[in-house]
Amino acid sequence: MADLIAREPQRVRGKRVIELGAGVGAPGIAAALAGASEVCITDREPLSLHCAALSARSSGLSARVLRLEAGPSGRVVRDHGQGLEAEAEADDGRSFAEGSKGDQPQVTCVLLDWTLPVPKYLLGR
């Protein structure tokens, strides 16, 4: 899929992209590099998302890791997943968390366990 996106960037350019069960997120990262307006990479494995965020950052993209859960009020609670946020440094000494090229979209990596029931507010009920 990442190869197809790289060969045909018009498929994602300017569009919102979500990658479900992403693993290391290669198609999502390719979509961001190809000009997608927004990219969300999801997986239920924290280590996969950590790797996806590092890969995005090493590709010059901004990336963050979130854990989405239903809070008691029925709203989405967002945090940085208790240590999922990657803390690493690039070869030039800057932190990958410092951001990236201003013209590139941010890649959001979301810890999402799709085996759990979906909250009703997300279904529009």
N, C-alpha and C positions, 0 to 999 in steps of 0.2 A: 504494500500500500504506500509506503514512504517513497519508493521508487516511482510509482505512478504519479504521486503528487509532485515530485521533483521534475518529472517529464512534462506534466500538464498542470502547471500552477494555477491556470484559470479556473480549475475545478473548485478551488478553495479561496482564491483571492477575494478579499473584502467580505468573506462570509464568516459566520460563527461556527466553530468546529468543536465537537465533543468526541473524545475517544473513550469508549467503554472497555473496561478490562484491558488497559493499555500495556501492562508490563512495563517496559522501559520507555514507552512513549514515542518510538521513532516516527510513526505517521503524524502524531500531533505536533512534534517538533518540526517535521517537514512542512506541515501546514502553516505553522507560524512563520517559518523562513520564507514560504511561498507567498506570504502576504495576507493570511487570514486575519480578520479584524479582531477575533477573540478565540482563544484556544483553551479548552478545559480537558485535562487528561485525568481519567478516573481509574482507580483500581482499589481492591480491598486489601492489598498487601502493602504495608508501610515501606518495606525495603524497595519494592518496585517503584513507588512514588519518589523515594529518596534518590534512586538512580535516575529517574526521569527528570527530576529537578536539576540534578548535577549535569546531566546531558544537555538540557536546555541552556543552562548557564554557560557551559563550555562552548556552546554554539553561538554565544553572544546575545542570548535572550534573557529577559527578566523572568524569574520563576518564583513561585511561592507554593507552599504545601498547606492545605487546609484539611480539617476533619469536620465533616458535616453530620450533625446529629439533631434530632428533634428535642428541643428543650421543653420544660414543663408548660410553657405558655403556648406551645405549638409552633414556635418560631424556630428558625434554623440558628443553631449556635455554632459559631466559627472560631476555631482556635488554630494554633500552629501545630497541633498533633503531638504535643509532648515530646519534643526532640526529633520530630520528622524533618524540621527545617534544616536544610543542609548548610553546614558551616565549613566552607572550604575556601582556598585561595587560588586565584589564577596564577599563571607563571609570572605576571607582572606585579604580583604582591597585593592586588586589590581583592577584596572579598567578592565572591560571586553574588552575594546578597545585596551588593551595592547597586545592582541594576545593570543596564546594558545600553545598547543603542536606542536612542529615543524614537527611532522610526519603526522599531520592532514591537509587536504586541507582547503583552505579558502572558506567560503560560501559567495557568493555574492547575496545580496537581491536587486532586481531591480524593481523600481517603473515603470511600463510599462502599459500604457493604451491602450489595444488592440482594443478599439473602435475607435481610431484615425487611419487615413490612414498610412500605412507603407511607410517610405521614399524609393524612388526608388533605392538608393545606397545599401540599405539592401537587396533588391530583386535581385541585380546583373545586373540591367539595366542601 
